[in-house]
């Protein structure tokens, strides 16, 4: 074990942990805005209760996401300084815009939304949550544009004197075809997570507190969240199909590694289950669906999908001697776990809707247990999706331009990386406990009482102290 190994583990752990909060923030910001819009248009108190209820869960998650996201910025300088020097001219541009524009937009208007209840005009207050939601989604796009450059470098040149990548076409970076499809795919996955949380919390209250005066609000929440999950599931499949074809075009090794395809095939079969050797170098047993991989990769049932062995030989000739094959068991199973957990969430959402048909009230303990598992399933799907995305690119940190081993900081020792890795892991474990406890506490508390009226005395509104609206 050396500093490179620990630096990779640290980046992987902190990134996956941070991304546990990101999809929920992205999806829930929009869904809370939709709920408030429904209240604004109808005046129905039920929607106001749900807005404040799920808005509180959104704010808890948003705060944790900000805290854990700060570490991501520091890691580039701490453990990956050679990478930062090589690609900083390009990678820094979308991240700077994300911080100066998107994050400023979302953080500013979230503040207005928190403290603006009964202070701002209703339309202005509604506009503030929509502005925050737009900022959150813009933030995601700029970050994905930066990551997409690592997958498919565009809009740059290599300076022969400095050896650095220099930006030549910023619009090309922002319109990278990988970014254009990764963004909607990520959004769909985010709504899958957010919808699942709404279902889980609503279903718990429907079953456990069936005599509550707010049962109607919870029943609506479970139906609303279930439909969000089903629509998001369809969007994930649609965008994932397009993403697979683009991946086959720009990163054929990643597609081959996802399927454990060692030899070039035309037509190629999709592997439902493949068992390989322990080192992942050969196939031992496989259960396959004919023609499906060719269609998924090329859009043609008889299309050619290049295999791992042929691509390894091609890359060795193109880039020099060495292994250009990712860890096959990791890419193969992470790809399947991503699909399986996402589909499971959609199936539970369908079951929840079925249980409430014709005004019925669900009561099954098994349904409750399945519903409570819903938020975890798409989170796992998102996490395995990113593990596949990043591990499938290996050994490249910037595909075709820089190997991961060449991006690590040369001045950082194994002891230093181990220290920071241990410290961050302990801090993140503590934050995880705090996050879960806060979410559970406020989720169990239920929707707030919104019947109280604002003060009617003659006190000047400007002299009233700011108060957290919940």
C-alpha positions as CSV (number, residue, x, y, z in Angstrom):
1,X,0.0,0.0,0.0
2,X,1.3,3.5,-0.9
3,X,0.0,7.1,-0.8
4,X,-1.7,6.6,-4.2
5,X,-3.8,3.7,-2.9
6,X,-4.9,5.6,0.2
7,X,-5.5,8.8,-1.7
8,X,-7.8,6.9,-4.1
9,X,-9.7,5.3,-1.2
10,X,-10.1,8.7,0.5
11,X,-11.4,10.4,-2.6
12,X,-13.8,7.5,-3.2
13,X,-15.1,7.4,0.3
14,X,-15.6,11.1,0.7
15,X,-17.1,11.4,-2.8
16,X,-19.6,8.6,-2.4
17,X,-20.5,9.9,1.1
18,X,-21.1,13.4,-0.2
19,X,-23.2,12.1,-3.0
20,X,-25.6,10.5,-0.5
21,X,-26.9,14.1,0.2
22,X,-26.7,15.5,-3.3
23,X,-29.5,13.7,-5.1
24,X,-31.9,14.2,-2.2
25,X,-31.1,18.0,-2.2
26,X,-31.6,18.2,-6.0
27,X,-34.8,16.3,-6.2
28,X,-36.4,17.5,-2.9
29,X,-35.8,21.2,-3.7
30,X,-38.0,20.9,-6.8
31,X,-40.7,18.8,-5.1
32,X,-41.0,21.1,-2.2
33,X,-41.3,24.0,-4.7
34,X,-44.1,22.1,-6.5
35,X,-45.9,21.5,-3.2
36,X,-45.7,25.1,-2.3
37,X,-47.0,26.1,-5.8
38,X,-50.0,23.8,-5.2
39,X,-50.7,25.5,-1.9
40,X,-50.3,29.0,-3.6
41,X,-52.7,28.1,-6.4
42,X,-55.3,26.2,-4.3
43,X,-55.1,27.6,-0.8
44,X,-55.4,24.0,0.5
45,X,-53.8,23.9,3.9
46,X,-52.7,20.3,3.3
47,X,-50.2,21.4,0.7
48,X,-48.8,24.1,3.1
49,X,-48.3,21.5,5.8
50,X,-46.5,19.1,3.4
51,X,-44.4,22.0,2.1
52,X,-43.1,22.9,5.6
53,X,-42.8,19.3,6.6
54,X,-40.7,18.1,3.7
55,X,-39.0,21.5,3.5
56,X,-37.5,20.9,6.9
57,X,-36.1,17.6,5.8
58,X,-34.7,19.3,2.7
59,X,-32.9,21.9,4.8
60,X,-31.4,19.3,7.1
61,X,-30.0,17.4,4.1
62,X,-28.9,20.6,2.4
63,X,-26.8,21.7,5.3
64,X,-25.1,18.3,5.6
65,X,-24.4,18.4,1.8
66,X,-22.7,21.7,2.0
67,X,-20.5,20.6,4.9
68,X,-19.4,17.4,3.2
69,X,-19.0,19.1,-0.2
70,X,-16.4,21.5,1.1
71,X,-13.9,18.6,1.5
72,X,-14.2,17.8,-2.2
73,X,-12.6,21.1,-3.2
74,X,-9.7,20.7,-0.7
75,X,-8.9,17.1,-1.9
76,X,-7.7,18.3,-5.3
77,X,-5.0,20.4,-3.7
78,X,-4.1,18.0,-0.9
79,X,-3.8,14.6,-2.6
80,X,-4.1,15.4,-6.3
81,X,-2.0,18.5,-6.9
82,X,-0.4,17.1,-10.1
83,X,-3.9,16.5,-11.5
84,X,-5.0,20.0,-10.5
85,X,-2.0,21.5,-12.2
86,X,-2.6,19.5,-15.4
87,X,-6.3,20.2,-15.8
88,X,-6.9,23.2,-13.5
89,X,-7.3,25.7,-16.4
90,X,-10.3,23.6,-17.7
91,X,-11.6,22.0,-14.5
92,X,-11.6,25.2,-12.6
93,X,-13.9,27.2,-15.0
94,X,-17.2,25.3,-14.5
95,X,-16.4,24.9,-10.8
96,X,-15.8,28.6,-10.4
97,X,-19.1,29.4,-12.1
98,X,-20.9,26.8,-10.0
99,X,-19.6,28.5,-6.8
100,X,-20.1,32.1,-7.9
101,X,-23.4,31.8,-9.7
102,X,-25.3,28.5,-8.9
103,X,-24.3,28.1,-5.3
104,X,-24.7,31.8,-4.6
105,X,-28.2,31.6,-6.1
106,X,-29.4,28.6,-4.1
107,X,-27.9,29.7,-0.8
108,X,-29.2,33.2,-1.0
109,X,-32.7,32.3,-1.9
110,X,-32.8,29.4,0.6
111,X,-32.1,32.0,3.2
112,X,-35.0,34.2,2.0
113,X,-37.3,31.1,1.9
114,X,-36.4,30.1,5.5
115,X,-36.9,33.5,7.0
116,X,-39.5,34.8,4.6
117,X,-42.6,33.1,5.8
118,X,-45.2,35.7,6.7
119,X,-42.7,38.4,5.8
120,X,-42.3,38.2,2.0
121,X,-45.3,38.5,-0.3
122,X,-46.6,35.0,-1.1
123,X,-45.4,35.2,-4.7
124,X,-42.0,36.5,-3.8
125,X,-41.7,33.7,-1.2
126,X,-42.7,31.1,-3.7
127,X,-40.3,32.5,-6.2
128,X,-37.5,32.2,-3.7
129,X,-37.8,28.4,-3.4
130,X,-38.0,28.0,-7.1
131,X,-34.8,30.2,-7.5
132,X,-33.1,28.0,-4.9
133,X,-34.2,24.8,-6.8
134,X,-33.0,26.3,-10.1
135,X,-29.7,27.1,-8.4
136,X,-29.3,23.6,-7.1
137,X,-29.9,22.1,-10.5
138,X,-27.5,24.6,-12.2
139,X,-24.9,23.7,-9.6
140,X,-25.3,20.0,-10.5
141,X,-24.9,20.8,-14.2
142,X,-21.6,22.7,-13.9
143,X,-20.1,20.0,-11.6
144,X,-21.2,17.3,-14.1
145,X,-19.7,19.3,-17.0
146,X,-16.3,19.3,-15.1
147,X,-16.6,15.5,-14.5
148,X,-17.6,14.9,-18.1
149,X,-14.3,16.4,-19.2
150,X,-12.6,13.6,-17.3
151,X,-14.7,11.0,-19.2
152,X,-14.5,12.7,-22.6
153,X,-12.0,15.5,-22.9
154,X,-13.1,18.3,-25.3
155,X,-12.4,22.0,-25.9
156,X,-8.7,21.9,-25.0
157,X,-5.1,21.7,-26.1
158,X,-2.0,20.4,-24.5
159,X,0.7,23.1,-24.1
160,X,3.9,21.4,-25.2
161,X,6.0,23.7,-23.0
162,X,4.2,23.4,-19.7
163,X,2.6,20.0,-20.4
164,X,-0.7,21.4,-19.1
165,X,-4.2,21.1,-20.6
166,X,-5.4,24.5,-21.6
167,X,-9.0,25.6,-22.3
168,X,-9.7,26.6,-25.9
169,X,-13.4,26.2,-26.2
170,X,-15.5,26.7,-23.1
171,X,-18.9,26.2,-24.8
172,X,-17.6,22.8,-26.0
173,X,-16.9,21.8,-22.4
174,X,-20.4,22.9,-21.3
175,X,-22.0,21.0,-24.3
176,X,-19.9,17.9,-24.0
177,X,-22.2,15.1,-25.1
178,X,-21.3,13.1,-22.0
179,X,-22.5,16.1,-19.8
180,X,-25.7,16.6,-21.9
181,X,-26.9,13.1,-21.1
182,X,-25.3,12.6,-17.7
183,X,-27.2,15.7,-16.4
184,X,-30.8,14.4,-17.1
185,X,-29.8,10.9,-16.0
186,X,-28.5,12.4,-12.7
187,X,-31.7,14.5,-12.3
188,X,-33.9,11.4,-12.8
189,X,-31.9,9.5,-10.2
190,X,-32.3,12.5,-7.8
191,X,-36.0,12.5,-8.2
192,X,-36.0,8.8,-7.6
193,X,-34.3,9.4,-4.2
194,X,-36.5,12.4,-3.3
195,X,-39.7,10.7,-4.3
196,X,-38.8,7.6,-2.3
197,X,-38.2,9.7,0.9
198,X,-41.6,11.3,0.5
199,X,-43.2,7.9,0.1
200,X,-41.4,6.3,3.0
201,X,-42.3,9.1,5.5
202,X,-45.9,9.5,4.3
203,X,-46.5,5.7,4.3
204,X,-45.1,5.4,7.9
205,X,-47.6,8.0,9.1
206,X,-50.5,6.5,7.1
207,X,-50.0,3.1,8.6
208,X,-48.9,4.0,12.1
209,X,-51.1,7.0,12.6
210,X,-54.2,6.1,10.7
211,X,-56.6,8.0,13.0
212,X,-54.6,11.3,12.7
213,X,-56.4,14.4,11.5
214,X,-53.6,14.7,8.9
215,X,-54.0,11.2,7.4
216,X,-55.3,12.8,4.2
217,X,-52.1,14.8,3.8
218,X,-50.0,11.7,4.3
219,X,-52.0,9.7,1.8
220,X,-51.5,12.4,-0.8
221,X,-47.8,12.4,0.0
222,X,-47.5,8.7,-0.6
223,X,-49.3,8.9,-3.9
224,X,-47.4,12.0,-5.0
225,X,-44.1,10.5,-4.1
226,X,-45.0,7.2,-5.8
227,X,-45.8,8.9,-9.0
228,X,-42.6,10.8,-8.9
229,X,-40.7,7.6,-8.4
230,X,-42.4,5.8,-11.3
231,X,-41.9,8.8,-13.7
232,X,-38.3,9.1,-12.5
233,X,-37.7,5.3,-13.0
234,X,-38.9,5.6,-16.6
235,X,-36.6,8.7,-17.1
236,X,-33.6,6.8,-15.6
237,X,-34.1,3.9,-18.1
238,X,-34.6,6.2,-21.0
239,X,-31.5,8.5,-20.3
240,X,-29.5,5.4,-19.2
241,X,-30.1,3.8,-22.6
242,X,-28.8,6.9,-24.4
243,X,-25.9,7.2,-21.9
244,X,-24.9,3.6,-22.7
245,X,-24.6,4.4,-26.4
246,X,-22.5,7.5,-25.8
247,X,-20.3,5.5,-23.4
248,X,-19.8,2.8,-26.0
249,X,-18.7,5.5,-28.4
250,X,-16.3,7.5,-26.2
251,X,-15.2,4.9,-23.6
252,X,-15.6,1.4,-25.2
253,X,-13.5,-0.2,-22.5
254,X,-16.0,0.9,-19.8
255,X,-18.9,-0.7,-21.7
256,X,-16.9,-3.9,-22.2
257,X,-16.0,-3.9,-18.5
258,X,-19.6,-3.3,-17.5
259,X,-20.6,-6.5,-19.3
260,X,-17.5,-8.6,-18.7
261,X,-17.1,-8.9,-22.5
262,X,-13.6,-10.1,-23.2
263,X,-13.9,-10.7,-27.0
264,X,-15.3,-8.5,-29.6
265,X,-18.8,-9.7,-30.7
266,X,-21.2,-8.8,-33.4
267,X,-24.0,-9.3,-32.4
268,X,-23.2,-9.0,-28.7
269,X,-25.3,-10.6,-25.9
270,X,-26.2,-8.9,-22.7
271,X,-24.8,-10.7,-19.6
272,X,-27.6,-11.3,-17.0
273,X,-25.0,-13.2,-14.9
274,X,-21.4,-13.8,-15.5
275,X,-18.9,-15.6,-13.2
276,X,-15.3,-15.0,-14.0
277,X,-11.9,-16.0,-12.6
278,X,-10.8,-14.4,-9.3
279,X,-8.5,-11.9,-11.1
280,X,-11.3,-11.0,-13.6
281,X,-9.2,-12.0,-16.6
282,X,-11.5,-14.6,-18.1
283,X,-15.1,-15.8,-18.2
284,X,-16.1,-19.1,-16.4
285,X,-19.9,-19.1,-16.7
286,X,-22.4,-16.7,-18.3
287,X,-26.2,-16.4,-18.7
288,X,-26.8,-14.1,-21.6
289,X,-29.6,-12.5,-23.7
290,X,-28.7,-12.5,-27.4
291,X,-28.5,-9.2,-29.3
292,X,-29.4,-7.0,-26.3
293,X,-25.9,-5.7,-25.6
294,X,-25.5,-4.7,-29.3
295,X,-28.7,-2.7,-29.1
296,X,-27.8,-1.1,-25.8
297,X,-24.4,-0.1,-27.0
298,X,-25.0,0.8,-30.6
299,X,-28.7,1.0,-31.2
300,X,-28.4,-1.9,-33.7
301,X,-29.2,-5.4,-32.6
302,X,-26.4,-6.6,-34.9
303,X,-23.9,-3.9,-33.9
304,X,-20.3,-4.6,-32.9
305,X,-19.2,-4.2,-29.3
306,X,-15.5,-4.3,-28.8
307,X,-14.1,-6.7,-26.1
308,X,-11.7,-6.1,-23.3
309,X,-8.8,-8.1,-24.8
310,X,-9.0,-6.3,-28.2
311,X,-9.2,-2.9,-26.5
312,X,-6.3,-3.6,-24.2
313,X,-4.2,-4.5,-27.2
314,X,-5.3,-1.3,-29.0
315,X,-4.6,1.0,-26.0
316,X,-1.2,-0.6,-25.4
317,X,-0.3,0.2,-29.0
318,X,-1.8,3.7,-28.8
319,X,-0.6,4.8,-25.3
320,X,2.3,2.5,-24.5
321,X,2.8,-0.6,-22.5
322,X,0.7,-1.2,-19.5
323,X,-2.7,-2.4,-18.3
324,X,-5.7,-0.3,-19.4
325,X,-8.3,-2.6,-18.0
326,X,-10.4,-1.5,-14.9
327,X,-11.2,-4.0,-12.1
328,X,-13.7,-6.1,-13.9
329,X,-15.7,-7.6,-10.9
330,X,-16.2,-4.0,-9.6
331,X,-17.5,-2.6,-12.8
332,X,-19.6,-5.6,-13.6
333,X,-21.4,-5.8,-10.3
334,X,-21.6,-2.1,-9.6
335,X,-23.4,-1.7,-13.0
336,X,-25.9,-4.4,-12.0
337,X,-26.4,-3.2,-8.5
338,X,-27.2,0.2,-9.9
339,X,-29.9,-1.2,-12.1
340,X,-31.3,-3.6,-9.5
341,X,-31.7,-1.2,-6.7
342,X,-33.3,1.5,-8.9
343,X,-35.8,-1.0,-10.3
344,X,-36.6,-2.2,-6.8
345,X,-37.6,1.3,-5.7
346,X,-39.9,1.6,-8.7
347,X,-41.5,-1.7,-8.0
348,X,-42.2,-0.7,-4.3
349,X,-43.7,2.6,-5.5
350,X,-46.1,0.7,-7.8
351,X,-47.0,-1.6,-4.9
352,X,-47.8,1.4,-2.7
353,X,-50.1,2.9,-5.3
354,X,-51.8,-0.4,-5.7
355,X,-52.4,-0.7,-2.0
356,X,-54.3,2.7,-2.0
357,X,-56.5,2.0,-5.0
358,X,-60.2,3.0,-4.6
359,X,-59.5,4.9,-1.4
360,X,-58.1,1.9,0.5
361,X,-55.8,2.5,3.4
362,X,-52.6,0.3,3.4
363,X,-52.0,-1.6,6.6
364,X,-49.5,-4.4,5.7
365,X,-46.4,-4.5,7.9
366,X,-44.5,-5.9,5.0
367,X,-45.5,-3.0,2.8
368,X,-44.4,-0.6,5.6
369,X,-41.0,-2.3,5.8
370,X,-40.6,-2.2,2.0
371,X,-41.6,1.5,2.0
372,X,-39.1,2.3,4.7
373,X,-36.4,0.7,2.6
374,X,-37.3,2.9,-0.4
375,X,-35.0,5.9,0.3
376,X,-32.0,3.5,0.8
377,X,-32.5,1.7,-2.5
378,X,-32.1,4.6,-4.9
379,X,-29.3,6.0,-2.8
380,X,-27.5,2.7,-3.3
381,X,-28.3,2.8,-7.0
382,X,-26.8,6.3,-7.3
383,X,-23.7,5.3,-5.3
384,X,-23.1,2.2,-7.4
385,X,-23.7,4.2,-10.5
386,X,-20.9,6.7,-9.6
387,X,-18.6,3.8,-8.5
388,X,-19.1,2.3,-11.9
389,X,-18.6,5.7,-13.7
390,X,-15.4,6.4,-11.9
391,X,-13.9,2.9,-11.6
392,X,-14.8,2.1,-15.2
393,X,-12.6,5.0,-16.4
394,X,-9.5,3.6,-14.7
395,X,-6.6,3.6,-15.0
396,X,-7.3,7.1,-16.4
397,X,-8.0,10.2,-14.3
398,X,-8.6,12.1,-17.6
399,X,-9.4,9.6,-20.3
400,X,-6.6,9.3,-22.9
401,X,-4.6,12.1,-21.4
402,X,-3.5,11.4,-17.8
403,X,-3.2,8.2,-15.8
404,X,-4.5,8.3,-12.2
405,X,-1.1,7.4,-10.8
406,X,0.3,10.5,-12.4
407,X,-2.2,12.8,-10.8
408,X,-1.4,12.2,-7.2
409,X,0.6,14.7,-5.1
410,X,4.2,13.8,-5.1
411,X,5.0,15.6,-1.8
412,X,2.3,13.9,0.2
413,X,3.5,10.9,2.3
414,X,1.6,7.7,3.1
415,X,1.3,8.8,6.8
416,X,-0.1,12.2,5.9
417,X,-2.8,10.7,3.6
418,X,-3.6,8.0,6.2
419,X,-4.1,10.7,8.8
420,X,-6.4,12.8,6.7
421,X,-8.3,9.7,5.5
422,X,-8.8,8.6,9.1
423,X,-9.9,12.0,10.3
424,X,-12.3,12.6,7.4
425,X,-13.8,9.1,7.9
426,X,-14.4,9.7,11.6
427,X,-15.9,13.1,11.0
428,X,-18.2,11.8,8.3
429,X,-19.3,8.9,10.5
430,X,-20.3,11.5,13.2
431,X,-22.1,13.6,10.6
432,X,-24.0,10.5,9.4
433,X,-25.3,9.8,12.9
434,X,-26.4,13.4,13.3
435,X,-28.1,13.4,9.9
436,X,-30.0,10.2,10.5
437,X,-31.1,11.2,13.9
438,X,-32.3,14.6,12.8
439,X,-34.2,13.2,9.8
440,X,-35.8,10.5,11.9
441,X,-36.8,13.0,14.7
442,X,-38.5,15.5,12.4
443,X,-39.9,12.8,10.1
444,X,-41.6,11.2,13.1
445,X,-42.9,14.5,14.4
446,X,-45.2,14.8,11.5
447,X,-46.6,17.8,9.6
448,X,-46.6,21.1,11.5
449,X,-49.7,23.0,12.8
450,X,-50.2,25.9,10.3
451,X,-53.3,27.3,11.9
452,X,-51.5,29.9,13.9
453,X,-51.9,33.4,12.6
454,X,-49.0,36.0,12.5
455,X,-49.1,38.6,15.3
456,X,-51.7,41.3,14.8
457,X,-50.3,43.9,17.2
458,X,-49.1,47.3,16.1
459,X,-45.4,46.3,16.3
460,X,-43.5,47.5,13.2
461,X,-42.7,44.5,11.1
462,X,-39.2,45.7,10.6
463,X,-38.7,45.6,14.4
464,X,-39.8,42.0,14.7
465,X,-36.9,39.6,15.2
466,X,-36.1,37.1,12.4
467,X,-37.4,33.7,13.4
468,X,-36.9,30.3,11.9
469,X,-40.3,29.7,10.2
470,X,-40.7,26.1,11.4
